[in-house]
Amino acid sequence: MGTHMTANPIDSADDPLYDFEQEIRAFLKAAGVPDDRIVLSVPPDPRFGEASSNAALLLAKERRRPPREIAAEIVQRFDASDASF
């Protein structure tokens, strides 16, 4: 199981992942993920990226749609040119 980045926003701008996490949180909120459902973690294998979230799984049950469909919807809203990380 991955190491949690944080369940709540990081309080210190001194943390090297602070900006990255804030960008991801803002993106997930803009994609319709409720703030209280956002949990980010560091995957155990670097091949899976720097951060992961179970947002698609949580929303799939709530919206009665497949998790992959929800994840694809979230990804479609992502515009890498808007991110500062």
C-alpha positions as protocol buffer text, in pm:
chain_id: "A"
residue {
  index: 1
  type: MET
  ca { x: 0 y: 0 z: 0 }
}
residue {
  index: 2
  type: GLY
  ca { x: 127 y: 349 z: -85 }
}
residue {
  index: 3
  type: THR
  ca { x: 236 y: 613 z: 159 }
}
residue {
  index: 4
  type: HIS
  ca { x: -24 y: 882 z: 210 }
}
residue {
  index: 5
  type: MET
  ca { x: 80 y: 1226 z: 99 }
}
residue {
  index: 6
  type: THR
  ca { x: -190 y: 1370 z: 321 }
}
residue {
  index: 7
  type: ALA
  ca { x: -564 y: 1343 z: 373 }
}
residue {
  index: 8
  type: ASN
  ca { x: -583 y: 1718 z: 426 }
}
residue {
  index: 9
  type: PRO
  ca { x: -392 y: 2004 z: 265 }
}
residue {
  index: 10
  type: ILE
  ca { x: -29 y: 2030 z: 371 }
}
residue {
  index: 11
  type: ASP
  ca { x: 22 y: 2318 z: 611 }
}
residue {
  index: 12
  type: SER
  ca { x: 380 y: 2400 z: 521 }
}
residue {
  index: 13
  type: ALA
  ca { x: 498 y: 2551 z: 195 }
}
residue {
  index: 14
  type: ASP
  ca { x: 842 y: 2414 z: 296 }
}
residue {
  index: 15
  type: ASP
  ca { x: 731 y: 2063 z: 200 }
}
residue {
  index: 16
  type: PRO
  ca { x: 865 y: 1980 z: -150 }
}
residue {
  index: 17
  type: LEU
  ca { x: 533 y: 1818 z: -246 }
}
residue {
  index: 18
  type: TYR
  ca { x: 321 y: 2114 z: -130 }
}
residue {
  index: 19
  type: ASP
  ca { x: 275 y: 2279 z: -471 }
}
residue {
  index: 20
  type: PHE
  ca { x: 231 y: 1945 z: -644 }
}
residue {
  index: 21
  type: GLU
  ca { x: -37 y: 1833 z: -401 }
}
residue {
  index: 22
  type: GLN
  ca { x: -219 y: 2165 z: -417 }
}
residue {
  index: 23
  type: GLU
  ca { x: -227 y: 2148 z: -798 }
}
residue {
  index: 24
  type: ILE
  ca { x: -364 y: 1793 z: -792 }
}
residue {
  index: 25
  type: ARG
  ca { x: -626 y: 1886 z: -531 }
}
residue {
  index: 26
  type: ALA
  ca { x: -736 y: 2189 z: -735 }
}
residue {
  index: 27
  type: PHE
  ca { x: -756 y: 1975 z: -1047 }
}
residue {
  index: 28
  type: LEU
  ca { x: -966 y: 1705 z: -877 }
}
residue {
  index: 29
  type: LYS
  ca { x: -1200 y: 1968 z: -731 }
}
residue {
  index: 30
  type: ALA
  ca { x: -1242 y: 2124 z: -1077 }
}
residue {
  index: 31
  type: ALA
  ca { x: -1315 y: 1775 z: -1214 }
}
residue {
  index: 32
  type: GLY
  ca { x: -1603 y: 1744 z: -967 }
}
residue {
  index: 33
  type: VAL
  ca { x: -1442 y: 1545 z: -688 }
}
residue {
  index: 34
  type: PRO
  ca { x: -1570 y: 1671 z: -350 }
}
residue {
  index: 35
  type: ASP
  ca { x: -1289 y: 1807 z: -132 }
}
residue {
  index: 36
  type: ASP
  ca { x: -1371 y: 1571 z: 155 }
}
residue {
  index: 37
  type: ARG
  ca { x: -1326 y: 1270 z: -78 }
}
residue {
  index: 38
  type: ILE
  ca { x: -978 y: 1365 z: -203 }
}
residue {
  index: 39
  type: VAL
  ca { x: -713 y: 1132 z: -64 }
}
residue {
  index: 40
  type: LEU
  ca { x: -374 y: 1134 z: -233 }
}
residue {
  index: 41
  type: SER
  ca { x: -108 y: 872 z: -183 }
}
residue {
  index: 42
  type: VAL
  ca { x: 234 y: 787 z: -319 }
}
residue {
  index: 43
  type: PRO
  ca { x: 220 y: 462 z: -519 }
}
residue {
  index: 44
  type: PRO
  ca { x: 454 y: 186 z: -400 }
}
residue {
  index: 45
  type: ASP
  ca { x: 596 y: 147 z: -753 }
}
residue {
  index: 46
  type: PRO
  ca { x: 736 y: 461 z: -925 }
}
residue {
  index: 47
  type: ARG
  ca { x: 606 y: 327 z: -1259 }
}
residue {
  index: 48
  type: PHE
  ca { x: 258 y: 423 z: -1138 }
}
residue {
  index: 49
  type: GLY
  ca { x: 344 y: 791 z: -1103 }
}
residue {
  index: 50
  type: GLU
  ca { x: 420 y: 1032 z: -822 }
}
residue {
  index: 51
  type: ALA
  ca { x: 69 y: 1044 z: -677 }
}
residue {
  index: 52
  type: SER
  ca { x: -251 y: 848 z: -696 }
}
residue {
  index: 53
  type: SER
  ca { x: -605 y: 887 z: -575 }
}
residue {
  index: 54
  type: ASN
  ca { x: -901 y: 656 z: -530 }
}
residue {
  index: 55
  type: ALA
  ca { x: -1139 y: 934 z: -640 }
}
residue {
  index: 56
  type: ALA
  ca { x: -1262 y: 742 z: -946 }
}
residue {
  index: 57
  type: LEU
  ca { x: -1346 y: 436 z: -736 }
}
residue {
  index: 58
  type: LEU
  ca { x: -1536 y: 642 z: -481 }
}
residue {
  index: 59
  type: LEU
  ca { x: -1727 y: 838 z: -742 }
}
residue {
  index: 60
  type: ALA
  ca { x: -1807 y: 527 z: -948 }
}
residue {
  index: 61
  type: LYS
  ca { x: -2017 y: 379 z: -672 }
}
residue {
  index: 62
  type: GLU
  ca { x: -2188 y: 711 z: -602 }
}
residue {
  index: 63
  type: ARG
  ca { x: -2259 y: 779 z: -971 }
}
residue {
  index: 64
  type: ARG
  ca { x: -2329 y: 415 z: -1060 }
}
residue {
  index: 65
  type: ARG
  ca { x: -2079 y: 414 z: -1345 }
}
residue {
  index: 66
  type: PRO
  ca { x: -1761 y: 213 z: -1409 }
}
residue {
  index: 67
  type: PRO
  ca { x: -1447 y: 350 z: -1235 }
}
residue {
  index: 68
  type: ARG
  ca { x: -1257 y: 356 z: -1567 }
}
residue {
  index: 69
  type: GLU
  ca { x: -1525 y: 576 z: -1717 }
}
residue {
  index: 70
  type: ILE
  ca { x: -1503 y: 818 z: -1422 }
}
residue {
  index: 71
  type: ALA
  ca { x: -1121 y: 817 z: -1441 }
}
residue {
  index: 72
  type: ALA
  ca { x: -1131 y: 886 z: -1815 }
}
residue {
  index: 73
  type: GLU
  ca { x: -1369 y: 1176 z: -1752 }
}
residue {
  index: 74
  type: ILE
  ca { x: -1131 y: 1321 z: -1491 }
}
residue {
  index: 75
  type: VAL
  ca { x: -834 y: 1283 z: -1725 }
}
residue {
  index: 76
  type: GLN
  ca { x: -1022 y: 1453 z: -2011 }
}
residue {
  index: 77
  type: ARG
  ca { x: -1055 y: 1762 z: -1792 }
}
residue {
  index: 78
  type: PHE
  ca { x: -681 y: 1772 z: -1727 }
}
residue {
  index: 79
  type: ASP
  ca { x: -483 y: 2029 z: -1924 }
}
residue {
  index: 80
  type: ALA
  ca { x: -113 y: 1988 z: -1847 }
}
residue {
  index: 81
  type: SER
  ca { x: -41 y: 2337 z: -1977 }
}
residue {
  index: 82
  type: ASP
  ca { x: -240 y: 2479 z: -1684 }
}
residue {
  index: 83
  type: ALA
  ca { x: -34 y: 2295 z: -1421 }
}
residue {
  index: 84
  type: SER
  ca { x: 273 y: 2448 z: -1263 }
}
residue {
  index: 85
  type: PHE
  ca { x: 426 y: 2121 z: -1143 }
}
